[in-house]
Amino acid sequence: MNLANASVIISTFNQPHWLQKVLWGYEAQTTKDFEIIIADDGSDFQTKKIINDFKASSTITVHHIWQPDEGFQKTKILNKAVLQANSAYLIFTDGDCIPRMDFVEMHLKLKRSHCFLSGGYFKLTDSISKAITKQDIDDQNCFKWGWLRARGLKKTFKVNKLTAFGFKAWFLNTFTTTKATFDGMNVSGWKKDILEVNGFDERMQYGGEDREIGERLMLKGIRFKQVRYSAVCLHLYHERPYKNLEALLKNKAIRKQTRRSRQFITKHGIKKLPQVE
């Protein structure tokens, strides 16, 4: 079997209209040498229909990995998706992040051994998110500042994520004060490194669940490189009903223990390891 250059792992939960726009974004990529793995944390039939319709019209290989809805279990479905991946190189993103047409190309172009890439995202308002059509994605209008400004978006320094190319993008990536981290919206790296830290910690709920695996990768000696002005996606607006203080405190405690113990292999990941008292 010929392996794709990359496996794009897209996490989703009951956002079929947003996921459809995201899939249109992958259909518009400058390279087609990748597969898509949709890590579905319990969505209903509407999401399945969007995926099946896309598979029927696209030449991109798409795998739909689904688990029953038992609350926020994103880390569990991501571990299942990692095992399903047929590529040595993984790109992680979310089902509400439309990739710019060079998104996969830039991740592949900039990849390095013993390194993960920390990409960028540009947040949109609810009205602009809803206004984006397939044509806007095909023509890349929604990534152009003039198009966004005409729809009421206010200019900030973050617009540089959409307007920086070449030397300017390199300069901003190199000298940004934002730390390169494992942010599940836009990050890439090697499957073998994910497996060697035993994947995502499945105890983690919403809030820093992706940062925790990044911290363990760093403990393993993996370097994180900032590419937030080169590998770009648009983050569609959504509410966060699953955010709660109890989960955030639990996650912080797990991350604190990870840093204190200096152990990069979680006992609560892909392989369930015995607990030592």
Secondary structure, DSSP 8 states (H G I E B T S, - for coil): ----SEEEEEEESS-HHHHHHHHHHHHT-S---EEEEEEESS--HHHHHHHHHHHHH-SS-EEEEE----SS-HHHHHHHHHHH--SSEEEEEETTEEE-TTHHHHHHHH--TTEEEE-EEEE--HHHHHH--HHHHHTTGGGSHHHHHHTT----GGGHHHH--HHHHHHHHHH-SS-----TTEEEEEHHHHHHTTSS-TT--SSSHHHHHHHHHHHHT-EEEE-TTTSEEEE-----TT--HHHHHHHHHHHHHHHHHT--S-SBSSSB-----
